[in-house]
Amino acid sequence: MTSRPSFHLHDYLTARREIINAELNNLLRSSDPSRRIVEAMRYALIGSGKRLRPILCIAAAEAAGGNYKDVLPAACALEMIHTYSLIHDDLPSMDDDRLRRGKSTCHVAFDEATAILAGDALLTLAFEILANPDDTHSSDLEIRLKVIRMIARAAGYCGMIEGQMRDIRFEGKPLSPDKLKSLYALKTGALINVAVESGAQLAGCASKKIVALTDYADYIGLAFQVADDILNVEGDPDRMGKAVGTDAVRKKNTYPALLGLDASKALAGELVCSALAVLASFDYSAEPLRMIARYIIERKR
Amino acid sequence: MTSRPSFHLHDYLTARREIINAELNNLLRSSDPSRRIVEAMRYALIGSGKRLRPILCIAAAEAAGGNYKDVLPAACALEMIHTYSLIHDDLPSMDDDRLRRGKSTCHVAFDEATAILAGDALLTLAFEILANPDDTHSSDLEIRLKVIRMIARAAGYCGMIEGQMRDIRFEGKPLSPDKLKSLYALKTGALINVAVESGAQLAGCASKKIVALTDYADYIGLAFQVADDILNVEGDPDRMGKAVGTDAVRKKNTYPALLGLDASKALAGELVCSALAVLASFDYSAEPLRMIARYIIERKR
C-alpha cells in the first residue's frame, strides 16, 4: 500500500494556476504589446480567472499517469476558448454584462469591435497552439489531431455555441428540468468534458479509463453550473468579481428558479457524489480530480 | 512537348465552384437543419460567393501535381473562415454593412447575437474539418498539423484580425502607400496566401516551388484588394451583390483614394504581371493559377 501524502487542494490549485498563468503570459507575448488587439486579448485572458478548465485538463492527465507538461499548451488553449466565449457572451447583443473577473468586461474597457475581434483572436490562437509542431512534449500526432477535432466539436455549433444560442433563446421562457440539463450540457458541460478528455487522451490514457473520466466530467460539469446558479442567488459579488442576482432579473432558466435553492444544493451534492463514485477505481493520482469535484460546489466565486 | 488543351477559365471556375458548393453543403448538413444557428451559418455560407480562396487552394494543389480531392476539405475550411470574417466585419460595431453577396447581411437577416455566434461557429467548424482524422484523402499527419497552424496564424491576431483592427482604426486617417500595403497584406493577403500555401503543402509540393507559389499569392492578394477598391468606386452594385461608393463615404484608406483610379488600375495590372512571372517555371498544371490572376483584376464582382 502506498502512503498517501496529505493533499492540499488550495496549494494544488494555486500551484497549477501559477503554471497556467505563466504559460498564458508566455503564449501571448508579442513583439509589439502596445497593439490594441494584443492589449484586449491580454486584458481578458490574464488575471484572476479560476482556470478550472486548464486545471481539469492537467488533473486528468495526471490521473492518467501523465505529466502536466504534456498537456500545458492544450490546457492554455482551452482557457483561451473559454475566455473568448466569455468576451462574446458579455457583449451588449448577448448578455450585456459590464463586470467580469473583477473588472470591466472587454467591450466596456475597449469597445465592441475590439472585443469581438479579441474573442475571435483568442479562439483562433487556441487552434494555433493546439497544432504547434514545435511543441517538444507532443504526443502521437494522430492523438493531437483527434484532440483538435474533439475540442472544435465541443466548442462549436453542436456544443458550446448551441448552448449559448439556447440560453439566449429561452430567456424568460420556462424550461423543463430535462431541457435545462441539456442546455447546460452544451453551454458549459461540453468544454469541461473535453478539457478532461483531452488531458487524458494527450497523456495516453487507456480507453476504459477515459470513459470513467468523461463520466466524471459530465457530473462535475453539471454540478459546476448548478453551483454557478446558486452563487448568482446568494454569492458575494465582491468575491465573485461579477454581479449577482442577474439571472432572476433576466428571467434566466436556472436550477434555483426551477427547483428552489435547497433542492438545487442537494442536487449539486449528489452530482459530486456521483463524480467521486466513478473515480473509485483510480489510485491516488486522481486525488486532484476528487478534490476539484468538491471544490466546485464549495467555492465562493 | 505536351499538347495544351484550350483552357477555359469560366468553365474551370464554374466546375470548381460546383464541387466546393456541394462539399460546403455536405459539411454543414445537420440532423436538425431548423436549428437557428445552422440556419444562420448556412445562410451566410451557402450561395453566390466567388469562392476565390478555396479555388486558389485547389488550383495550387493542382499546380503542385496534386488532385483537388486531396485538398477539398481544407479548401472548404478556408471558405468558412473567410465567411466568418465577412459576418463579423459586417456587424454594426464594425463596418455596419447591410448587403452582402446579393442579400441582407447575417445580422440583418437574423440578429446580432446570432450573427456573432454563426461567425464563431464557422471559424470553429473550419478547424474541426481541418483536423478530421476520418478524411481518407489525408496527407502526412505532420503536414496536416502544420497546415492547421499556418491557417490559424494567417487568420489570427498577427494576420487577418490585425488587418481588420487597422482597417477600423485608420478609417478617416490617411495612410502612406506602404502602410496601406501592409494593412492589405494582413486584412486579405494573409488568408489568400495561406489558401495557396496550404493547397501546395497538402499536395506534397517541394519547398522551392512553394516559395514561388507564395510569391504568386502575395502579388495576387494585393491585386485582388486593389481591384476591390476600384470596384467600390466604379462597380455595378447589382452584379457585385453589395453596395458601392461606401469606401469614400467612410473615408476608408483605398488605392483609388491614395493614387487615383488610373494609377490604381496600372498597379493592379503590374501586380498580375509579377504574379505570372514567378510562375514562369511551372508547366501547364499552373494554368488555372495563371487564369485566376488575370480574372482577379478583370472580374466585375
Interface residues (C-beta under 8 A of the other chain):
Chain A: R35 R36 I37 V38 M41 Y84 H88 L91 S93 M94 D111 E112 A113 T114 I116 L117 G119 D120 A121 L123 T124 L125 F127 E128 L130 A131 N132 P133 L141 E142 R144 L145 K146 I148 R149 A152 R153 A155 G156 Y157 I161 E162 Q164 M165 I168 R169
Chain B: R35 R36 I37 V38 M41 Y84 H88 L91 S93 M94 D111 E112 A113 T114 I116 L117 G119 D120 A121 L123 T124 L125 F127 E128 L130 A131 N132 P133 L141 E142 R144 L145 K146 I148 R149 A152 R153 A155 G156 Y157 I161 E162 Q164 M165 I168 R169
